[in-house]
Amino acid sequence: MTTQTSDSQIRITGVNKVFATGEKEVVALKDINLEIPEGQFVCLLGPSGCGKSTLLNAVAGFSLPTSGTITTDGKVVTAPGPDRGMVFQEYALFPWMTVEQNIGFGLEIKNMPKAQIAQRVASLLGTLGLTDFRSRFPKDLSGGMRQRVAIARVLALDSPILLMDEPFGALDALTRRNLQDELLRIWSELKKTILFVTHSIEEAIYLADRIVVMTYRPGTVKRDIIVELPRLRDPSSSDFNALKRELGQLVMEEQQRHHNDELRMAAID
């Protein structure tokens, strides 16, 4: 059941997204309805091709819906805005800038006074464990450290909403867990609203207040589940694994549907 609230910070109403590919049209999203209250950590979960990133990009304002509306704090999303910060899997750092310069770049664009920039950057360097790396360039950092810088750069803008597109997907398991814990700590302290895309069931359970499972194309909401496990969560616990099995079954159903569609299309060709 979809959570409905009167004070939703993100409201997605009747959203559809259709892409034209040659003479064909692909329905990526169909009748998406979600309401996300301020401060909630929501994961979008589902197999490849279910429209998770398409929906996230629509909320970000990078690719607007074909129909339907998305609002943040009551304002219709028509373009990217300072109220929404985006963290990508690919880090997207400027290679010619140091860690310190990368984090402060957005603040310079906003013409913030240099003293304030220095103060905010120094605070984030400490928060993300980057102080000793402030003068390094991205090429001199590990993948995990680069992602810390990318997160710090978004946090510097102090957007109330964080949009995260599989930000830890390319990292090794240990680094991934460390950054998951770091993100949970920051979220707890700063009270941001987070919409987080992942294909990892365990990651979704470990992080989220709420998991929205999406169907294979066209992407719709298959299940909307409140995660009631206490934090910090133990992936070895029976309750954690019971939810993991439930979500695994839901995702596998969509993967099988994808597989059946591919077989059907191959038979037609």
Beta strands, then each sheet from edge to edge (+ up, - down):
strand 1: 8-21
strand 2: 24-37
strand 3: 41-45
strand 4: 67-72
strand 5: 75-76
strand 6: 84-87
strand 7: 161-165
strand 8: 193-198
strand 9: 210-214
strand 10: 221-226
sheet 1: 2+ 1- 4+ 5-
sheet 2: 6+ 7+ 8+ 3+ 9+ 10-
end
